[in-house]
Amino acid sequence: MSETADVVIVGGGIEGCAAAWALSQRGITDVVVAERNTVASGMTGKSSGIVRCHYGVSSLAAMATVGLEVFEKAEEIFGGDIGFRQTGYVVGVGEPNVDSLRRSMTAQRAVGVQTEEIDATEVARLWPFADLSPFAAFGWEARGGYGDAYQTAQAFAVAARAAGVRIRQGATVTGLLTDGDTVTGVQLADGSRISAGNVVVATGVWTSPFLGPYGIDVPIRVVREQIVMISPGVELGPVPVFSDLVSLQYVRPELGGDVLFGNSDLSDVVTADPDDYLNRATEDFIDLTVDKVGTRFPGFTEAAITTSYAGCYDVTPDWNPVISASGRDGLFVAAGFSGHGFKIAPAVGRLVADLVVDGRSSDPRIPETDFRLSRFAQGELLKSPYPYVGAGQMR
């Protein structure tokens, strides 16, 4: 059996669904999304869902701004709630990083980010349970917050399907169809084929082994990331997301009153098998959580850990994504999101659609050359000009 499409997207996570939606917005609806399991059943559902535009890489900050604008208009665009909660986002730094914070925020404002510096008195009002004594400066995004990556991916999928996109769940792609150096479609595990003029590979942590046999090197490490949920033992009230770049942690509120904790220290990451990894925090990580949260939030007088889970990042050498033509005609890659994928997903979808339709980005703030696959072989990594000591990879 075989079918045809203008575009096949391999992978039904948030990036693949965002690309399908963006293509449909441009009138390209003869699209098939092939997902081996169900929509958003992979690492999308493990996202901590932070929404911030605080990036030193200007094109990434612009992508996060595009994402924020879509999240804010979700009711209008998708016809319902996608889980976005606009609590605000505060980032705090110690003395060595004050200059980087200020220069980064200036660059962010140049691409449309609404961010400002606020003082410790204001942060103490926003986060009355925190010890702010080690911080020397704070950045504030009133429009930031957190969201639900699973709900958002489902919303993209529903909107794309309503426009005519076919989403095939339980459809495992086993390989590419090729004609010389041109990719002409995909082969499925059930023996069927989908012929297409363009194939987009949005397979996250599974990208390198999928594309390697075709001579396409997407340098991705699979890195295990742990999350701990904490009952603070106090009534939090409307607190914002807090990114602590002194002790390298981030916390955000949950709807039920718990707090989500994540570690921002990426100096010693643990690689993993995305199909076989421990889906909970280790005892060492629990100890780290207790130490970091207890130190920063002494106001959590009766805190208790409620649960934990783990997921995997698809990490590139510069901790920034590949959204790019592959070097083979008809094949595009959207992978290597390195923990940034949720908040920039709407912009990722639009850039993929731009590349498929026009071969270039339609947004001058987001040049396609920044995210080209060839930058690794060329030794031209995409790095922030304003790195933070200890947390440069994610900023």
Order of alpha helices (4+ residues) and beta strands (2+ residues): beta-alpha-beta-beta-alpha-alpha-beta-alpha-beta-alpha-beta-beta-alpha-beta-beta-beta-beta-alpha-beta-beta-beta-beta-beta-alpha-beta-beta-beta-alpha-alpha
